[in-house]
Amino acid sequence: MESFAPVPATIGGLLIGLAAAILWLGNGRIAGVSGIFGRILVSVEPVRWRITFLVAMIAAAGLGALVFPGLMADGAAAAPKLIGDPLWLAVAGGLTGLGTSIGNGCTSGHGVCGLGRLSLRSAVAVAVFFLVAMLTVAATGIV
C-alpha cells in the first residue's frame, strides 16, 4: 500500500458515522446506500429524503475535494488498471448489485449502521464482505 493516510481516513470515518447518526436520529432511517438508492427506483413511498441524501453525499465529496484537495486520494494513481475497461466495470457493478441483494444490504448499512446496533446478521455480512475482498485481492493481485 503506497498511500496510507490515517488522518483523512479517520476524518472520513467520523463524517460517515456522523451522517449515519444524523439520518437515524433525524429520520429514523438506516444509512444503507444500496437500499436508499434501490428504493428510489421501485418504491411507492416518498423518495424525496432518499434523493436528498444521495445528492448531499455526492455534493459533500465534491465540496471536500475543492476545500481540502490535499486530503483526497489521487484517484488516477489509486485506481486499478482494470478500472478503465467497461466490461470489468459492468461485471463489478453486477456482482455488487447481486451481493447487496443477496446480503440484504451493503457495507454502509451492515458495516456502519448494523455493527453500530450490534446486529448479528450485520456482523456475519461484514465478515463475508472482508473474506470476499481478501479472496479478490489474492486472486487478482490488485491492491
Buried (B, 14 or more C-beta within 10 A) or exposed (E): EEEEBEEBEEBBEEEBBEBBBEBBEEEEBBBBBBBBBBBBEEEEEEBEBBEEBBEEBEEEEEEBEEEEEEBBBEEEEEEEEEEEEEEEEEEBEEEEBEBBEEBBBBBBBBBBBBEBEEBEEBBEBBEBBEEEEEEEEEEEEEE
